[in-house]
Amino acid sequence: MVYELTAPGEQGKVRAPTSWSLLSGREVVSFVLTGRLQCYSDPANNKRDMCVIFHYQDPTHFYYVHFAASSDGVHNVIARVNGSDRVKINAEPEGKSVFRLTDMKWHGFKVTCDDATGEIKAYLDDMNVPILTARDTTLRRGLVGVGSFDDTGCFDDIKLWGSPGSRLQSTL
């Protein structure tokens, strides 16, 4: 069984991913989230994406990792949505982050967040070297989920570990 996104959602009040599902009732602070993802969109579309959402508080307050097939100011980034349109917060310069979502194959992913330092790391395929890094403490806790900006695809083998302050150890 996999979790499947079958249609893109509608754009909300701020520019951010349009479809997602959250692990309800499980607020996290520091965490590690791992799994596999697959994007169904045509690989010729270099804007295709799959997202990991975290520290979700409401539809206008959360972070997300945007795994994409190209790199620029809004694709293949770590973004913060804090009451207004998304803002790129990762350290890699626009257009310089490593992107790997260029095919219809399964890709392993990992996202880590350390509340003490605000350090966020995102990995795709290589679980030892992050492709995206950020440091931000604006949103300190919230729900975790998966989704997409406007593409279809699926997620599998999702596992979430939280620090003792997170009161969490779950498998989705």
DSSP file (Angstrom, degrees, kcal/mol; ACC not computed):
  #  RESIDUE AA STRUCTURE BP1 BP2  ACC     N-H-->O    O-->H-N    N-H-->O    O-->H-N    TCO  KAPPA ALPHA  PHI   PSI    X-CA   Y-CA   Z-CA
    1    1 A M              0   0    0      0, 0.0     2,-0.3     0, 0.0     0, 0.0   0.000 360.0 360.0 360.0 139.4    0.0    0.0    0.0
    2    2 A V        -     0   0    0    154,-0.1     2,-0.6   155,-0.1   154,-0.2  -0.906 360.0-112.7-128.8 159.5    1.2    3.5   -0.8
    3    3 A Y  E     -A  155   0A   0    152,-2.7   152,-2.7    -2,-0.3     2,-0.4  -0.853  41.7-161.9 -90.6 125.0   -0.2    7.0   -0.1
    4    4 A E  E     -A  154   0A   0     -2,-0.6     2,-0.7   150,-0.2   150,-0.2  -0.920  21.8-151.5-119.2 132.8   -1.2    8.4   -3.5
    5    5 A L  E     +A  153   0A   0    148,-3.2   148,-1.4    -2,-0.4   142,-0.0  -0.898  20.2 177.2 -93.1 113.9   -1.9   12.0   -4.6
    6    6 A T        +     0   0    0     -2,-0.7    -1,-0.1     1,-0.2   146,-0.1   0.623  61.4  13.6 -99.1 -14.4   -4.4   11.6   -7.4
    7    7 A A  S    S-     0   0    0    144,-0.2    -1,-0.2   146,-0.1   144,-0.1  -0.981  79.6-104.6-157.2 146.8   -5.1   15.3   -8.3
    8    8 A P        -     0   0    0      0, 0.0   142,-0.1     0, 0.0   141,-0.1  -0.396  38.6-127.1 -69.2 152.9   -3.6   18.7   -7.5
    9    9 A G        -     0   0    0    140,-0.2     2,-0.3   139,-0.2    10,-0.2  -0.172  28.7 -87.6 -86.8-173.6   -5.4   20.8   -5.0
   10   10 A E        -     0   0    0      8,-0.4     2,-0.1     1,-0.1    -1,-0.1  -0.765  45.7-100.0 -99.1 145.1   -6.6   24.4   -5.3
   11   11 A Q        -     0   0    0     -2,-0.3     4,-0.1     1,-0.1     7,-0.1  -0.414  41.7-151.8 -64.6 132.5   -4.4   27.4   -4.5
   12   12 A G        -     0   0    0      2,-0.5    -1,-0.1     4,-0.2     4,-0.0   0.129  42.7 -64.3 -86.7-155.8   -5.1   28.8   -1.0
   13   13 A K  S    S+     0   0    0      2,-0.1     2,-0.3    71,-0.0    72,-0.1   0.748 120.6  38.0 -69.0 -25.6   -4.8   32.3    0.4
   14   14 A V  S    S-     0   0    0     45,-0.2     2,-0.7    70,-0.1    -2,-0.5  -0.900  97.8 -95.9-125.4 156.1   -1.0   32.2    0.0
   15   15 A R  S    S+     0   0    0     -2,-0.3    71,-2.2    -4,-0.1    69,-0.1  -0.606  76.9 112.6 -73.2 112.0    1.3   30.8   -2.6
   16   16 A A  S    S-     0   0    0     -2,-0.7    -4,-0.2    69,-0.1    69,-0.0  -0.934  74.1 -42.8-165.6 174.0    2.3   27.3   -1.2
   17   17 A P        -     0   0    0      0, 0.0   132,-0.3     0, 0.0    -5,-0.2  -0.178  46.7-151.0 -51.9 147.7    1.7   23.6   -2.0
   18   18 A T  S    S+     0   0    0    131,-1.0     2,-0.4   130,-0.8    -8,-0.4   0.684  72.0  38.0-100.4 -20.9   -1.9   22.9   -2.9
   19   19 A S  E     +G  148   0B   0    129,-1.9   129,-2.4   -10,-0.2     2,-0.3  -0.995  65.3 138.6-137.1 135.7   -2.4   19.3   -1.7
   20   20 A W  E     -G  147   0B   0     -2,-0.4     2,-0.4   127,-0.2   127,-0.2  -0.985  33.9-140.6-162.3 163.1   -1.1   17.5    1.3
   21   21 A S  E     -G  146   0B   0    125,-2.5   125,-1.8    -2,-0.3     2,-0.3  -0.991  20.8-153.6-130.8 141.5   -2.0   15.1    4.1
   22   22 A L  E     -G  145   0B   0     -2,-0.4     2,-1.2   123,-0.2   123,-0.3  -0.848  24.6-118.2-117.3 148.9   -0.9   15.5    7.7
   23   23 A L    >   -     0   0    0    121,-3.0     3,-1.0    -2,-0.3   121,-0.4  -0.759  47.3-142.9 -80.3  99.9   -0.3   13.0   10.5
   24   24 A S  T 3  S+     0   0    0     -2,-1.2     3,-0.0     1,-0.2    -3,-0.0  -0.289  71.3  18.1 -73.0 150.0   -3.0   14.5   12.8
   25   25 A G  T 3  S+     0   0    0      1,-0.1     2,-0.4    -2,-0.0    -1,-0.2   0.583  97.8 102.9  73.1  11.0   -2.6   14.7   16.5
   26   26 A R    <   -     0   0    0     -3,-1.0   118,-0.4   118,-0.1     2,-0.2  -0.718  49.8-173.8-129.4  81.1    1.2   14.3   16.4
   27   27 A E        -     0   0    0     -2,-0.4     2,-0.3   116,-0.1   116,-0.2  -0.550  10.2-162.0 -74.0 137.2    3.0   17.6   16.9
   28   28 A V  B     +L  142   0C   0    114,-3.1   114,-1.7    -2,-0.2     3,-0.1  -0.860  24.6 175.4-119.9 157.0    6.8   17.4   16.4
   29   29 A V  S    S+     0   0    0      1,-0.7     2,-0.3    -2,-0.3    -1,-0.2   0.534  80.8  13.5-115.1 -87.4    9.6   19.7   17.4
   30   30 A S  S    S+     0   0    0     84,-0.1   133,-1.9    82,-0.0    -1,-0.7  -0.745  87.6 152.8 -87.7 143.2   12.9   18.0   16.4
   31   31 A F  E     -CB 113 162A   0     82,-1.9    82,-2.3    -2,-0.3     2,-0.4  -0.988  43.0-138.1-161.6 166.3   12.4   15.0   14.1
   32   32 A V  E     -CB 112 161A   0    129,-2.4   129,-2.7    -2,-0.3     2,-0.4  -0.991  22.4-172.7-130.2 127.5   13.7   12.7   11.3
   33   33 A L  E     +CB 111 160A   0     78,-2.7    78,-2.5    -2,-0.4     2,-0.3  -0.989   9.0 173.9-122.4 126.4   11.3   11.8    8.5
   34   34 A T  E     +CB 110 159A   0    125,-2.6   125,-2.4    -2,-0.4     2,-0.3  -0.868  15.4 110.9-127.4 162.8   12.2    9.1    6.0
   35   35 A G  E     -C  109   0A   0     74,-1.7    74,-2.8    -2,-0.3     2,-0.3  -0.987  54.4 -80.6 168.1-164.0   10.5    7.4    3.1
   36   36 A R  E     -CB 108 156A   0    120,-2.6   120,-2.3    -2,-0.3     2,-0.3  -0.960  34.3-169.8-129.4 148.9   10.2    7.0   -0.6
   37   37 A L  E     -CB 107 155A   0     70,-2.5    70,-2.5    -2,-0.3     2,-0.3  -0.964   7.8-167.9-138.1 156.2    8.4    9.1   -3.2
   38   38 A Q  E     - B   0 154A   0    116,-2.3   116,-2.5    -2,-0.3     2,-0.5  -0.979  12.7-147.3-144.9 128.7    7.5    8.9   -6.8
   39   39 A C  E     - B   0 153A   0     66,-0.4   114,-0.3    64,-0.4    11,-0.1  -0.854   2.6-163.0 -99.6 129.1    6.3   11.8   -9.1
   40   40 A Y        +     0   0    0    112,-2.5   113,-0.2    -2,-0.5    -1,-0.1   0.649  54.8 109.8 -83.8 -16.0    3.8   10.8  -11.8
   41   41 A S  S    S-     0   0    0    111,-0.8    -2,-0.1     8,-0.1   110,-0.0  -0.221  86.2 -83.6 -64.9 152.2    4.2   13.9  -13.9
   42   42 A D    >   -     0   0    0      1,-0.2     3,-2.4     2,-0.1     6,-0.2  -0.297  33.0-133.3 -54.6 127.0    6.0   13.8  -17.2
   43   43 A P  T 3  S+     0   0    0      0, 0.0    -1,-0.2     0, 0.0     5,-0.1   0.700 103.5  71.7 -58.7 -18.6    9.8   14.0  -16.7
   44   44 A A  T 3  S+     0   0    0      1,-0.1     2,-1.0     2,-0.1    -2,-0.1   0.717  79.7  85.7 -68.0 -18.9    9.9   16.6  -19.5
   45   45 A N    X   -     0   0    0     -3,-2.4     3,-1.4     1,-0.2    24,-0.1  -0.737  62.7-171.0 -83.6 102.9    8.2   19.0  -17.0
   46   46 A N  T 3  S+     0   0    0     -2,-1.0    23,-0.3     1,-0.3    -1,-0.2   0.420  80.6  63.6 -79.6   5.2   11.2   20.4  -15.1
   47   47 A K  T 3  S+     0   0    0     22,-0.1    -1,-0.3    21,-0.1    23,-0.1   0.357  73.5 127.2-103.0   2.3    8.8   22.1  -12.6
   48   48 A R    <   +     0   0    0     -3,-1.4    21,-1.1    -6,-0.2     2,-0.3  -0.204  37.5 173.9 -59.3 151.8    7.4   18.7  -11.3
   49   49 A D  E     -H   68   0B   0     19,-0.2     2,-0.3   103,-0.1    19,-0.2  -0.986  34.1-159.2-157.0 162.3    7.6   18.3   -7.6
   50   50 A M  E     -H   67   0B   0     17,-1.9    17,-2.2    -2,-0.3     2,-0.3  -0.962  27.4-152.3-140.8 146.5    6.9   16.3   -4.4
   51   51 A C  E     -HI  66 147B   0     96,-3.3    96,-2.3    -2,-0.3     2,-0.5  -0.885  18.0-153.2-127.7 151.1    6.9   17.9   -0.9
   52   52 A V  E     -HI  65 146B   0     13,-1.8    13,-2.8    -2,-0.3     2,-0.4  -0.996  23.1-158.5-116.8 125.2    7.4   17.2    2.7
   53   53 A I  E     +HI  64 145B   0     92,-2.4    92,-2.8    -2,-0.5     2,-0.3  -0.828  16.9 168.3-106.5 140.5    5.5   19.5    5.0
   54   54 A F  E     +H   63   0B   0      9,-2.2     9,-2.7    -2,-0.4    90,-0.2  -0.986  53.8  27.9-152.5 162.7    6.5   20.1    8.7
   55   55 A H  E    S+     0   0B   0     87,-0.4     2,-0.4    88,-0.3    86,-0.2   0.830  77.0 177.4  52.0  35.9    5.8   22.3   11.6
   56   56 A Y  E     + I   0 143B   0     87,-2.4    87,-2.4     1,-0.2     6,-0.2  -0.547  19.1 162.0 -70.2 123.7    2.4   22.8   10.1
   57   57 A Q  E     -     0   0B   0      4,-3.0    -1,-0.2     1,-0.6     5,-0.2   0.692  67.9 -28.5-110.9 -36.3    0.2   25.0   12.3
   58   58 A D  E >  S-H   61   0B   0      3,-1.2     3,-2.2     0, 0.0    -1,-0.6  -0.935  82.2 -71.7-167.4 176.9   -2.5   26.1    9.8
   59   59 A P  T 3  S+     0   0    0      0, 0.0   -45,-0.2     0, 0.0     3,-0.1   0.600 131.7  39.9 -61.3  -9.2   -2.7   26.6    6.0
   60   60 A T  T 3  S+     0   0    0      1,-0.2    23,-4.0   -47,-0.1     2,-0.3   0.230 109.2  62.0-122.3  14.7   -0.6   29.8    6.2
   61   61 A H  E <  S+HJ  58  82B   0     -3,-2.2    -4,-3.0    21,-0.2    -3,-1.2  -0.818  74.0  87.1-144.3 101.1    2.0   28.7    8.7
   62   62 A F  E     - J   0  81B   0     19,-2.3    19,-3.3    -2,-0.3     2,-0.3  -0.966  58.6-115.0-174.0 168.9    4.4   25.8    8.0
   63   63 A Y  E     -HJ  54  80B   0     -9,-2.7    -9,-2.2    -2,-0.3     2,-0.3  -0.796  28.6-173.0-108.4 158.9    7.7   24.8    6.3
   64   64 A Y  E     -HJ  53  79B   0     15,-2.1    15,-3.0    -2,-0.3     2,-0.5  -0.980  23.6-137.4-151.8 148.7    8.1   22.5    3.4
   65   65 A V  E     -HJ  52  78B   0    -13,-2.8   -13,-1.8    -2,-0.3     2,-0.8  -0.908  21.2-155.4 -98.0 126.9   10.8   20.8    1.4
   66   66 A H  E     -HJ  51  77B   0     11,-3.3    11,-0.6    -2,-0.5     2,-0.5  -0.845   5.9-166.3-108.6  93.7   10.1   21.1   -2.3
   67   67 A F  E     +H   50   0B   0    -17,-2.2   -17,-1.9    -2,-0.8     2,-0.2  -0.713  26.4 164.2 -79.3 126.3   11.9   18.3   -4.1
   68   68 A A  E     -H   49   0B   0     -2,-0.5    33,-1.7   -19,-0.2    32,-0.6  -0.770  52.5-112.3-139.4 179.0   11.9   19.2   -7.8
   69   69 A A  S    S+     0   0    0    -21,-1.1     2,-0.3   -23,-0.3   -22,-0.1   0.287  99.6  28.7 -99.5   6.7   13.3   18.5  -11.3
   70   70 A S  S    S-     0   0    0    -22,-0.2     2,-0.5    28,-0.1    -2,-0.1  -0.957  75.7-122.9-155.2 169.6   15.0   21.9  -11.5
   71   71 A S        +     0   0    0     -2,-0.3     2,-0.2    24,-0.2     5,-0.2  -0.980  47.5 115.5-126.8 126.8   16.6   24.5   -9.2
   72   72 A D  S    S-     0   0    0      3,-1.8    23,-0.3    -2,-0.5    25,-0.1  -0.798  79.7 -55.6-158.8-157.0   15.7   28.2   -8.9
   73   73 A G  S    S+     0   0    0     -2,-0.2    15,-0.2     1,-0.2     3,-0.1   0.671 134.8  19.4 -70.8 -16.9   14.2   30.5   -6.3
   74   74 A V  S    S+     0   0    0      1,-0.1     2,-0.4    13,-0.1     3,-0.3   0.478 110.9  77.1-130.0  -8.8   11.0   28.4   -5.8
   75   75 A H  S    S+     0   0    0      1,-0.2    -3,-1.8    -7,-0.0    20,-0.3  -0.903 102.2   8.7-110.7 136.1   11.9   24.9   -7.1
   76   76 A N  S    S+     0   0    0     -2,-0.4     2,-0.3   -10,-0.4    -1,-0.2   0.983 102.6 123.8  60.9  61.3   14.0   22.5   -5.1
   77   77 A V  E     -J   66   0B   0    -11,-0.6   -11,-3.3    -3,-0.3     2,-0.5  -0.875  68.1-117.1-138.2 166.6   14.0   24.6   -2.0
   78   78 A I  E     -J   65   0B   0     -2,-0.3    11,-3.1   -13,-0.2    12,-1.0  -0.976  46.0-170.2-102.1 127.7   13.2   24.6    1.7
   79   79 A A  E     -JK  64  88B   0    -15,-3.0   -15,-2.1    -2,-0.5     2,-0.4  -0.883  20.9-146.8-125.4 152.3   10.5   27.2    2.1
   80   80 A R  E     -JK  63  87B   0      7,-2.4     7,-1.6    -2,-0.3     2,-0.6  -0.968   4.9-164.5-115.2 131.4    8.7   28.9    5.0
   81   81 A V  E     +J   62   0B   0    -19,-3.3   -19,-2.3    -2,-0.4     2,-0.2  -0.967  19.5 164.5-112.1 111.9    5.1   30.0    4.8
   82   82 A N  E    S-J   61   0B   0     -2,-0.6   -21,-0.2     2,-0.4     3,-0.1  -0.520  75.5 -51.2-133.0  65.1    4.5   32.4    7.6
   83   83 A G  S    S+     0   0    0    -23,-4.0     2,-0.3     1,-0.2   -22,-0.1   0.393 126.7  50.5  85.9  -3.3    1.2   34.2    7.0
   84   84 A S  S    S-     0   0    0    -24,-0.3    -2,-0.4     1,-0.2    -1,-0.2  -0.863 104.4 -43.0-149.5-177.8    2.2   35.2    3.4
   85   85 A D  S    S-     0   0    0     -2,-0.3    -3,-0.3    -4,-0.1    -1,-0.2  -0.072  78.1 -78.4 -53.3 153.0    3.5   33.6    0.2
   86   86 A R        -     0   0    0    -71,-2.2     2,-0.4    -5,-0.1    -5,-0.2  -0.053  42.5-155.7 -51.6 150.7    6.4   31.1    0.6
   87   87 A V  E     -K   80   0B   0     -7,-1.6    -7,-2.4    -3,-0.1     2,-0.3  -0.998  19.1-121.9-132.7 128.4    9.9   32.3    1.1
   88   88 A K  E     +K   79   0B   0     -2,-0.4    -9,-0.2    -9,-0.2   -14,-0.0  -0.526  34.9 169.3 -66.5 128.5   13.0   30.3    0.2
   89   89 A I        +     0   0    0    -11,-3.1    46,-0.5    -2,-0.3   -10,-0.2   0.461  33.5 114.7-120.8  -5.2   15.1   29.8    3.3
   90   90 A N        -     0   0    0    -12,-1.0    44,-0.3    44,-0.2    31,-0.0  -0.321  67.1-128.4 -71.4 154.8   17.7   27.2    2.3
   91   91 A A  S    S+     0   0    0     42,-3.2    -1,-0.1     2,-0.1    43,-0.1   0.728  78.6 100.0 -74.6 -24.8   21.4   28.2    2.1
   92   92 A E  S    S-     0   0    0     41,-0.4     5,-0.2     1,-0.1     3,-0.1  -0.427  82.6-109.8 -67.2 134.3   22.0   27.0   -1.4
   93   93 A P    >   -     0   0    0      0, 0.0     3,-2.5     0, 0.0     4,-0.4  -0.220  46.7 -78.3 -61.9 153.6   22.0   29.9   -3.9
   94   94 A E  T 3  S+     0   0    0      1,-0.3   -21,-0.2     2,-0.2   -22,-0.1  -0.276 120.0  10.7 -52.3 130.6   19.1   30.1   -6.4
   95   95 A G  T 3  S+     0   0    0    -23,-0.3    -1,-0.3   -20,-0.3   -24,-0.2   0.465 110.8  88.4  79.6   1.9   19.6   27.7   -9.2
   96   96 A K    <   +     0   0    0     -3,-2.5    -2,-0.2   -24,-0.1     2,-0.1   0.462  55.0 107.6-112.9  -3.3   22.5   26.0   -7.4
   97   97 A S  S    S-     0   0    0     -4,-0.4     2,-0.4    -5,-0.2    35,-0.1  -0.473  78.3-104.9 -77.0 150.5   20.8   23.2   -5.3
   98   98 A V        -     0   0    0     33,-0.6     2,-0.4    -2,-0.1    -1,-0.1  -0.603  39.5-166.3 -73.8 124.2   21.2   19.6   -6.4
   99   99 A F        +     0   0    0     -2,-0.4   -30,-0.1   -30,-0.1   -28,-0.1  -0.923  21.3 163.8-115.7 142.4   17.9   18.4   -8.0
  100  100 A R        +     0   0    0    -32,-0.6     2,-1.8    -2,-0.4     3,-0.3   0.374  44.9 103.1-136.9   1.1   17.1   14.8   -8.7
  101  101 A L        +     0   0    0    -33,-1.7   -53,-0.1     1,-0.2   -32,-0.1  -0.339  45.9 121.5 -87.6  58.2   13.4   14.4   -9.3
  102  102 A T        +     0   0    0     -2,-1.8     2,-0.2   -34,-0.1    -1,-0.2   0.305  64.8  38.5-105.5   6.2   14.0   14.1  -13.1
  103  103 A D  S    S-     0   0    0     -3,-0.3   -64,-0.4     2,-0.2   -62,-0.1  -0.788  84.1-104.0-143.6-175.6   12.4   10.7  -13.7
  104  104 A M  S    S+     0   0    0     -2,-0.2     2,-0.1   -66,-0.1     3,-0.1   0.153  79.4 114.4-102.7  18.3    9.4    8.5  -12.7
  105  105 A K  S    S-     0   0    0      1,-0.1   -66,-0.4   -67,-0.1     2,-0.2  -0.345  76.8 -91.4 -81.9 166.1   11.5    6.2  -10.5
  106  106 A W        -     0   0    0    -68,-0.1     2,-0.4    -2,-0.1   -68,-0.2  -0.572  41.8-161.9 -74.3 142.1   11.2    5.8   -6.8
  107  107 A H  E     -C   37   0A   0    -70,-2.5   -70,-2.5    -2,-0.2     2,-0.2  -0.996  13.8-132.6-129.0 130.4   13.5    8.1   -4.7
  108  108 A G  E     -C   36   0A   0     -2,-0.4    17,-3.1   -72,-0.2     2,-0.3  -0.589  30.6-172.2 -75.8 143.2   14.4    7.7   -1.1
  109  109 A F  E     -CD  35 124A   0    -74,-2.8   -74,-1.7    -2,-0.2     2,-0.3  -0.947  16.5-174.6-135.5 158.7   14.1   10.9    1.0
  110  110 A K  E     -CD  34 123A   0     13,-1.7    13,-3.0    -2,-0.3     2,-0.4  -0.967   1.9-172.3-148.7 136.6   15.0   12.1    4.5
  111  111 A V  E     -CD  33 122A   0    -78,-2.5   -78,-2.7    -2,-0.3     2,-0.3  -1.000   9.4-172.8-128.8 130.5   14.2   15.4    6.2
  112  112 A T  E     -CD  32 121A   0      9,-2.5     9,-2.1    -2,-0.4     2,-0.4  -0.931   6.5-172.9-123.4 148.6   15.7   16.3    9.6
  113  113 A C  E     -CD  31 120A   0    -82,-2.3   -82,-1.9    -2,-0.3     2,-0.6  -0.981   7.6-162.5-141.8 127.3   15.0   19.2   11.9
  114  114 A D  E  >> - D   0 119A   0      5,-2.4     4,-2.7    -2,-0.4     5,-0.6  -0.932   3.0-164.1-112.1 109.6   16.9   20.1   15.0
  115  115 A D  T  45S+     0   0    0     -2,-0.6    -1,-0.1     1,-0.2     5,-0.0   0.848  85.9  60.3 -62.7 -35.7   14.9   22.4   17.3
  116  116 A A  T  45S+     0   0    0      1,-0.2    -1,-0.2     2,-0.1    21,-0.0   0.870 123.5  19.2 -62.4 -37.1   18.0   23.4   19.4
  117  117 A T  T  45S-     0   0    0     -3,-0.5    -2,-0.2     2,-0.1    -1,-0.2   0.603  96.5-125.1-107.9 -16.0   19.9   24.8   16.4
  118  118 A G  T  <5 +     0   0    0     -4,-2.7    18,-2.4     1,-0.3     2,-0.3   0.557  55.8 157.0  78.0   8.1   17.0   25.4   13.8
  119  119 A E  E   < -DE 114 135A   0     -5,-0.6    -5,-2.4    16,-0.2     2,-0.4  -0.523  20.9-173.8 -75.1 129.5   19.0   23.3   11.4
  120  120 A I  E     -DE 113 134A   0     14,-2.9    14,-2.3    -2,-0.3     2,-0.4  -0.981   1.8-176.3-122.2 132.7   16.9   21.7    8.6
  121  121 A K  E     -DE 112 133A   0     -9,-2.1    -9,-2.5    -2,-0.4     2,-0.4  -0.990   7.1-164.5-131.7 140.8   18.4   19.2    6.2
  122  122 A A  E     -DE 111 132A   0     10,-2.5     9,-2.5    -2,-0.4    10,-1.6  -0.991   6.8-172.0-127.7 134.1   16.8   17.5    3.2
  123  123 A Y  E     -D  110   0A   0    -13,-3.0   -13,-1.7    -2,-0.4     2,-0.4  -0.928   7.6-171.4-123.5 144.1   18.2   14.4    1.4
  124  124 A L  E    S-D  109   0A   0      2,-0.4     2,-2.0     5,-0.4   -15,-0.2  -0.951  74.5 -26.4-138.6 120.5   17.1   12.7   -1.9
  125  125 A D  S    S+     0   0    0    -17,-3.1     2,-0.8    -2,-0.4   -16,-0.1  -0.343 127.8  69.6  74.2 -54.0   18.6    9.4   -2.9
  126  126 A D        -     0   0    0     -2,-2.0    -2,-0.4     3,-0.2     3,-0.3  -0.845  62.9-172.5 -95.3 109.7   21.9   10.0   -1.0
  127  127 A M  S    S+     0   0    0     -2,-0.8    -1,-0.1     1,-0.2    -2,-0.1   0.392  79.1  57.1 -85.6   4.8   21.1    9.8    2.7
  128  128 A N  S    S+     0   0    0      1,-0.2    -1,-0.2     2,-0.0    -2,-0.0   0.700 104.7  46.1-103.8 -25.9   24.6   10.9    3.7
  129  129 A V  S    S-     0   0    0     -3,-0.3    -5,-0.4    -5,-0.1    -1,-0.2  -0.963  81.0-135.5-123.6 115.3   24.9   14.3    1.9
  130  130 A P        -     0   0    0      0, 0.0    -7,-0.3     0, 0.0     3,-0.1  -0.370   6.7-158.4 -69.0 146.7   22.0   16.7    2.1
  131  131 A I  S    S+     0   0    0     -9,-2.5   -33,-0.6     1,-0.2     2,-0.4   0.630  82.7  33.3 -94.1 -17.4   20.9   18.5   -1.1
  132  132 A L  E     +E  122   0A   0    -10,-1.6   -10,-2.5   -35,-0.1     2,-0.3  -1.000  66.5 179.5-139.0 138.5   19.2   21.3    0.8
  133  133 A T  E     +E  121   0A   0     -2,-0.4   -42,-3.2   -12,-0.2   -41,-0.4  -0.992   5.9 165.2-138.2 146.5   20.1   22.9    4.2
  134  134 A A  E     -E  120   0A   0    -14,-2.3   -14,-2.9    -2,-0.3     2,-0.4  -0.966  25.1-148.0-150.7 164.5   18.6   25.8    6.2
  135  135 A R  E     +E  119   0A   0    -46,-0.5     2,-0.3    -2,-0.3   -16,-0.2  -0.935  38.1 140.0-138.4 114.4   18.7   27.3    9.6
  136  136 A D        -     0   0    0    -18,-2.4   -19,-0.1    -2,-0.4    -2,-0.1  -0.969  28.7-178.7-158.0 137.0   15.4   28.8   10.9
  137  137 A T        +     0   0    0     -2,-0.3     3,-0.1     1,-0.1   -19,-0.1   0.070  53.0 111.4-124.8  22.9   13.5   28.9   14.2
  138  138 A T  S    S+     0   0    0      1,-0.2     2,-0.6   -20,-0.1    -1,-0.1   0.955  84.7  35.8 -62.4 -50.7   10.5   30.9   13.2
  139  139 A L  S    S-     0   0    0      1,-0.1    -1,-0.2    -3,-0.0    -3,-0.1  -0.927  70.9-176.5-107.5 116.2    8.0   28.0   13.5
  140  140 A R        +     0   0    0     -2,-0.6     2,-0.3     1,-0.1    -1,-0.1   0.609  59.8   2.6 -95.0 -13.4    9.1   25.8   16.4
  141  141 A R        +     0   0    0    -86,-0.2     2,-0.3   -87,-0.1  -112,-0.2  -0.987  66.4 117.7-164.5 163.1    6.6   22.9   16.3
  142  142 A G  B     -L   28   0C   0   -114,-1.7  -114,-3.1    -2,-0.3   -87,-0.4  -0.961  55.6 -42.1 159.7-172.0    3.7   21.5   14.4
  143  143 A L  E     - I   0  56B   0    -87,-2.4   -87,-2.4    -2,-0.3   -88,-0.3  -0.334  44.8-137.4 -81.1 163.0    2.3   18.6   12.3
  144  144 A V  E     +     0   0B   0   -121,-0.4  -121,-3.0  -118,-0.4     2,-0.3  -0.923  32.7 144.8-121.0 146.1    4.2   16.7    9.6
  145  145 A G  E     -GI  22  53B   0    -92,-2.8   -92,-2.4    -2,-0.3     2,-0.3  -0.940  35.8-115.9-162.2-175.0    2.9   15.5    6.2
  146  146 A V  E     +GI  21  52B   0   -125,-1.8  -125,-2.5    -2,-0.3     2,-0.3  -0.919  43.0 116.7-132.1 157.3    3.5   14.9    2.6
  147  147 A G  E     -GI  20  51B   0    -96,-2.3   -96,-3.3    -2,-0.3     2,-0.3  -0.931  44.1-100.0 178.3-153.5    2.1   16.4   -0.6
  148  148 A S  E     -G   19   0B   0   -129,-2.4  -129,-1.9    -2,-0.3  -130,-0.8  -0.982  19.2-125.3-156.2 158.7    2.8   18.3   -3.8
  149  149 A F  S    S-     0   0    0     -2,-0.3  -131,-1.0  -132,-0.3  -140,-0.2   0.959  98.1 -33.0 -71.8 -53.0    2.6   21.8   -5.1
  150  150 A D  S    S+     0   0    0   -142,-0.1     2,-0.2  -101,-0.1  -100,-0.1   0.157 112.2  93.9-159.0  27.6    0.6   20.8   -8.2
  151  151 A D        -     0   0    0   -102,-0.2     2,-0.3  -144,-0.1  -144,-0.2  -0.730  62.2-122.0-119.9 170.5    1.6   17.3   -9.3
  152  152 A T        +     0   0    0     -2,-0.2  -112,-2.5  -146,-0.1  -111,-0.8  -0.774  48.9 112.3-108.7 158.4    0.5   13.8   -8.7
  153  153 A G  E     -AB   5  39A   0   -148,-1.4  -148,-3.2    -2,-0.3     2,-0.3  -0.974  48.2 -97.9 168.9-163.8    2.5   10.9   -7.3
  154  154 A C  E     -AB   4  38A   0   -116,-2.5  -116,-2.3    -2,-0.3     2,-0.3  -0.968  11.2-147.3-148.4 163.1    2.9    8.7   -4.2
  155  155 A F  E     +AB   3  37A   0   -152,-2.7  -152,-2.7    -2,-0.3     2,-0.3  -0.950  20.6 174.2-128.8 146.9    4.7    8.1   -1.0
  156  156 A D  E     + B   0  36A   0   -120,-2.3  -120,-2.6    -2,-0.3  -154,-0.1  -0.967  54.8  25.5-149.1 162.5    5.7    4.9    0.7
  157  157 A D  E    S+     0   0A   0     -2,-0.3     2,-0.3  -122,-0.2    -1,-0.1   0.812  72.8 178.6  54.5  37.5    7.6    3.5    3.7
  158  158 A I  E     +     0   0A   0   -123,-0.1    14,-1.4  -122,-0.1     2,-0.4  -0.557   5.2 178.2 -77.3 130.0    7.2    6.7    5.6
  159  159 A K  E     -FB 171  34A   0   -125,-2.4  -125,-2.6    -2,-0.3     2,-0.4  -0.994   9.3-165.3-133.0 139.6    8.8    6.7    9.1
  160  160 A L  E     -FB 170  33A   0     10,-2.7    10,-2.3    -2,-0.4     2,-0.4  -0.991   5.1-176.8-130.4 126.8    8.9    9.5   11.6
  161  161 A W  E     -FB 169  32A   0   -129,-2.7  -129,-2.4    -2,-0.4     2,-0.3  -0.975   9.3-167.1-120.3 136.6   11.0    9.8   14.7
  162  162 A G  E     - B   0  31A   0      6,-1.6  -131,-0.2    -2,-0.4     6,-0.1  -0.852  25.2-105.3-121.0 159.5   10.8   12.6   17.2
  163  163 A S    >>> -     0   0    0   -133,-1.9     3,-2.6    -2,-0.3     4,-0.6  -0.310  47.7 -94.8 -71.5 164.4   12.9   13.9   20.0
  164  164 A P  G >45S+     0   0    0      0, 0.0     3,-1.0     0, 0.0    -1,-0.1   0.839 128.1  56.9 -52.2 -35.0   11.7   13.2   23.6
  165  165 A G  G 345S+     0   0    0      1,-0.2    -2,-0.0     2,-0.1    -3,-0.0   0.672  99.8  61.3 -68.8 -15.7   10.1   16.7   23.6
  166  166 A S  G <45S-     0   0    0     -3,-2.6    -1,-0.2     2,-0.1     3,-0.1   0.632  92.9-144.0 -86.5 -14.4    8.1   15.8   20.5
  167  167 A R  T <<5 +     0   0    0     -3,-1.0     2,-0.4    -4,-0.6    -2,-0.1   0.918  57.9 122.0  53.1  48.1    6.3   12.9   22.2
  168  168 A L      < +     0   0    0     -5,-0.5    -6,-1.6    -6,-0.1     2,-0.2  -0.991  29.1 148.3-150.9 135.9    6.4   10.9   18.9
  169  169 A Q  E     +F  161   0A   0     -2,-0.4     2,-0.3    -8,-0.2    -8,-0.2  -0.683  37.0 151.3-154.8 107.2    7.6    7.7   17.3
  170  170 A S  E     -F  160   0A   0    -10,-2.3   -10,-2.7    -2,-0.2     2,-0.4  -0.939  38.4-148.3-139.5 157.4    5.3    6.7   14.4
  171  171 A T  E      F  159   0A   0     -2,-0.3   -12,-0.2   -12,-0.2   -13,-0.0  -0.999 360.0 360.0-121.9 127.8    5.2    4.8   11.2
  172  172 A L              0   0    0    -14,-1.4   -13,-0.1    -2,-0.4    -1,-0.1   0.443 360.0 360.0 -86.2 360.0    2.7    6.1    8.6
